[in-house]
Amino acid sequence: MGKKKQLIDQIIVVINKLEEEYAKDIKSGVLQLTYSRYKNALEILENDEDIKGINISGGVRAYMDSYNDYLNTLLGEMHKTEKLMRELS
């Protein structure tokens, strides 16, 4: 599987996790910003647009700074996504 496909799949994992576990919280604050950036990243990748428009880096840090929930599984998924993004760039 190519890196781009892996990244798309991982972005979908994060989006689904946000929608399922944080439905109320993705309407404002850091989670809303994270959610909108991941949705935008997915759109860019699916439409074969320039990946320079993807802005998901730093999401893990922003979440940790806001929630101090270091054991949250969302962080692991976001970390995987940021790592794949760095590898693709």
Backbone as CSV, one residue per row, in Angstrom:
resi,resn,N_x,N_y,N_z,CA_x,CA_y,CA_z,C_x,C_y,C_z
1,MET,0.844,-1.173,0.000,0.000,0.000,0.000,0.888,1.235,0.000
2,GLY,0.566,2.186,-0.838,1.349,3.402,-0.931,1.149,4.304,0.271
3,LYS,2.097,5.204,0.467,2.048,6.141,1.600,0.800,7.013,1.557
4,LYS,0.422,7.447,0.362,-0.757,8.311,0.245,-2.003,7.561,0.703
5,LYS,-2.161,6.326,0.281,-3.314,5.507,0.674,-3.293,5.266,2.180
6,GLN,-2.118,4.995,2.726,-1.987,4.805,4.171,-2.420,6.066,4.916
7,LEU,-1.994,7.216,4.404,-2.331,8.484,5.038,-3.841,8.726,4.976
8,ILE,-4.438,8.479,3.834,-5.890,8.647,3.706,-6.610,7.752,4.706
9,ASP,-6.212,6.496,4.763,-6.847,5.555,5.690,-6.685,6.008,7.137
10,GLN,-5.511,6.506,7.489,-5.253,6.948,8.860,-6.041,8.214,9.187
11,ILE,-6.164,9.108,8.241,-6.972,10.319,8.448,-8.424,9.928,8.700
12,ILE,-8.913,8.949,7.957,-10.287,8.477,8.148,-10.462,7.888,9.547
13,VAL,-9.452,7.177,10.039,-9.508,6.630,11.395,-9.684,7.760,12.407
14,VAL,-8.889,8.819,12.266,-8.962,9.943,13.204,-10.317,10.643,13.091
15,ILE,-10.770,10.896,11.885,-12.071,11.561,11.687,-13.183,10.733,12.321
16,ASN,-13.183,9.434,12.066,-14.220,8.566,12.638,-14.186,8.570,14.162
17,LYS,-12.986,8.539,14.702,-12.836,8.558,16.166,-13.373,9.869,16.732
18,LEU,-13.061,10.972,16.083,-13.573,12.266,16.534,-15.097,12.312,16.455
19,GLU,-15.649,11.829,15.358,-17.110,11.861,15.175,-17.827,10.939,16.157
20,GLU,-17.240,9.793,16.451,-17.884,8.821,17.329,-17.715,9.147,18.806
21,GLU,-16.523,9.559,19.190,-16.237,9.732,20.609,-16.335,11.178,21.097
22,TYR,-16.343,12.117,20.174,-16.324,13.531,20.567,-17.364,14.340,19.796
23,ALA,-18.503,13.727,19.507,-19.522,14.382,18.682,-19.894,15.771,19.207
24,LYS,-20.031,15.912,20.505,-20.403,17.207,21.084,-19.234,18.186,21.079
25,ASP,-18.035,17.650,21.263,-16.853,18.494,21.439,-16.233,18.998,20.134
26,ILE,-16.593,18.407,18.990,-15.979,18.836,17.727,-16.657,20.061,17.135
27,LYS,-17.519,20.669,17.919,-18.213,21.867,17.446,-17.539,23.154,17.913
28,SER,-16.513,23.016,18.761,-15.812,24.216,19.234,-14.427,23.842,19.752
29,GLY,-13.617,24.844,19.927,-12.305,24.679,20.536,-11.293,23.902,19.707
30,VAL,-10.346,23.327,20.403,-9.241,22.615,19.772,-9.734,21.426,18.959
31,LEU,-10.715,20.697,19.477,-11.212,19.537,18.740,-11.916,19.954,17.452
32,GLN,-12.599,21.087,17.458,-13.229,21.574,16.227,-12.168,21.930,15.199
33,LEU,-11.117,22.586,15.639,-10.026,22.951,14.738,-9.348,21.698,14.196
34,THR,-9.086,20.739,15.062,-8.474,19.479,14.643,-9.360,18.763,13.634
35,TYR,-10.630,18.656,13.950,-11.585,17.981,13.073,-11.638,18.643,11.698
36,SER,-11.733,19.954,11.671,-11.821,20.648,10.382,-10.527,20.491,9.580
37,ARG,-9.395,20.471,10.247,-8.121,20.281,9.535,-8.003,18.875,8.955
38,TYR,-8.474,17.891,9.681,-8.433,16.516,9.174,-9.416,16.334,8.012
39,LYS,-10.593,16.941,8.106,-11.555,16.862,7.003,-10.969,17.535,5.757
40,ASN,-10.319,18.669,5.940,-9.692,19.381,4.831,-8.562,18.552,4.224
41,ALA,-7.762,17.920,5.071,-6.659,17.077,4.591,-7.188,15.926,3.748
42,LEU,-8.263,15.316,4.202,-8.866,14.216,3.455,-9.349,14.685,2.085
43,GLU,-9.979,15.828,2.065,-10.467,16.394,0.797,-9.308,16.673,-0.161
44,ILE,-8.244,17.241,0.344,-7.073,17.540,-0.485,-6.501,16.253,-1.078
45,LEU,-6.347,15.239,-0.253,-5.771,13.975,-0.721,-6.688,13.262,-1.714
46,GLU,-7.958,13.256,-1.433,-8.900,12.573,-2.322,-9.051,13.280,-3.671
47,ASN,-8.810,14.577,-3.682,-8.928,15.343,-4.926,-7.575,15.563,-5.608
48,ASP,-6.542,14.876,-5.132,-5.192,14.984,-5.694,-4.704,16.420,-5.785
49,GLU,-5.014,17.205,-4.763,-4.534,18.581,-4.702,-3.148,18.600,-4.056
50,ASP,-2.535,19.765,-4.052,-1.193,19.925,-3.485,-1.226,19.671,-1.977
51,ILE,-0.414,18.734,-1.517,-0.415,18.379,-0.094,0.157,19.486,0.791
52,LYS,0.709,20.515,0.182,1.193,21.643,0.983,0.042,22.361,1.682
53,GLY,-1.183,22.130,1.210,-2.360,22.725,1.825,-2.837,21.987,3.065
54,ILE,-2.192,20.866,3.377,-2.574,20.076,4.554,-1.898,20.651,5.789
55,ASN,-2.695,20.888,6.813,-2.185,21.498,8.032,-2.654,20.703,9.254
56,ILE,-2.101,19.498,9.429,-2.471,18.688,10.584,-1.346,18.577,11.612
57,SER,-0.167,19.007,11.243,0.964,18.936,12.174,0.692,19.791,13.396
58,GLY,1.059,19.257,14.542,0.879,19.995,15.794,-0.434,19.698,16.490
59,GLY,-1.274,18.868,15.882,-2.553,18.537,16.494,-2.409,17.793,17.809
60,VAL,-1.433,16.902,17.871,-1.192,16.149,19.103,-0.797,17.114,20.217
61,ARG,0.101,17.990,19.915,0.563,18.973,20.913,-0.591,19.865,21.373
62,ALA,-1.391,20.343,20.436,-2.521,21.204,20.788,-3.510,20.471,21.690
63,TYR,-3.769,19.208,21.384,-4.677,18.413,22.216,-4.108,18.260,23.624
64,MET,-2.845,17.898,23.718,-2.228,17.697,25.032,-2.215,18.986,25.844
65,ASP,-1.940,20.102,25.187,-1.926,21.384,25.890,-3.311,21.748,26.418
66,SER,-4.346,21.349,25.696,-5.700,21.713,26.089,-6.340,20.742,27.073
67,TYR,-6.036,19.459,26.947,-6.760,18.462,27.725,-5.923,17.666,28.716
68,ASN,-4.616,17.642,28.580,-3.746,16.881,29.494,-4.202,15.432,29.667
69,ASP,-4.715,14.854,28.618,-5.211,13.478,28.635,-4.248,12.620,27.820
70,TYR,-3.081,12.370,28.404,-1.980,11.752,27.670,-2.221,10.288,27.290
71,LEU,-3.157,9.631,27.933,-3.418,8.224,27.648,-4.547,8.025,26.640
72,ASN,-5.084,9.100,26.116,-6.187,9.009,25.166,-5.725,8.341,23.873
73,THR,-6.490,7.373,23.403,-6.126,6.642,22.181,-6.154,7.536,20.949
74,LEU,-6.916,8.617,20.997,-6.947,9.564,19.873,-5.553,10.112,19.598
75,LEU,-4.793,10.360,20.653,-3.437,10.893,20.483,-2.551,9.951,19.685
76,GLY,-2.656,8.667,19.954,-1.874,7.677,19.214,-2.222,7.681,17.736
77,GLU,-3.497,7.779,17.440,-3.936,7.805,16.039,-3.482,9.092,15.349
78,MET,-3.574,10.201,16.059,-3.124,11.473,15.483,-1.615,11.453,15.263
79,HIS,-0.882,10.852,16.197,0.572,10.749,16.056,0.935,9.933,14.811
80,LYS,0.261,8.799,14.617,0.491,7.980,13.418,0.249,8.794,12.157
81,THR,-0.815,9.592,12.168,-1.159,10.391,10.996,-0.101,11.449,10.723
82,GLU,0.337,12.144,11.758,1.368,13.167,11.573,2.671,12.537,11.060
83,LYS,2.997,11.357,11.561,4.212,10.669,11.105,4.098,10.308,9.630
84,LEU,2.960,9.779,9.213,2.761,9.436,7.794,2.824,10.691,6.925
85,MET,2.287,11.784,7.432,2.317,13.041,6.674,3.757,13.501,6.471
86,ARG,4.568,13.397,7.505,5.980,13.785,7.370,6.684,12.891,6.354
87,GLU,6.370,11.601,6.353,6.991,10.668,5.412,6.565,10.945,3.968
88,LEU,5.358,11.429,3.781,4.839,11.709,2.441,5.402,13.018,1.888
89,SER,5.681,13.949,2.773,6.157,15.280,2.330,7.552,15.242,1.773
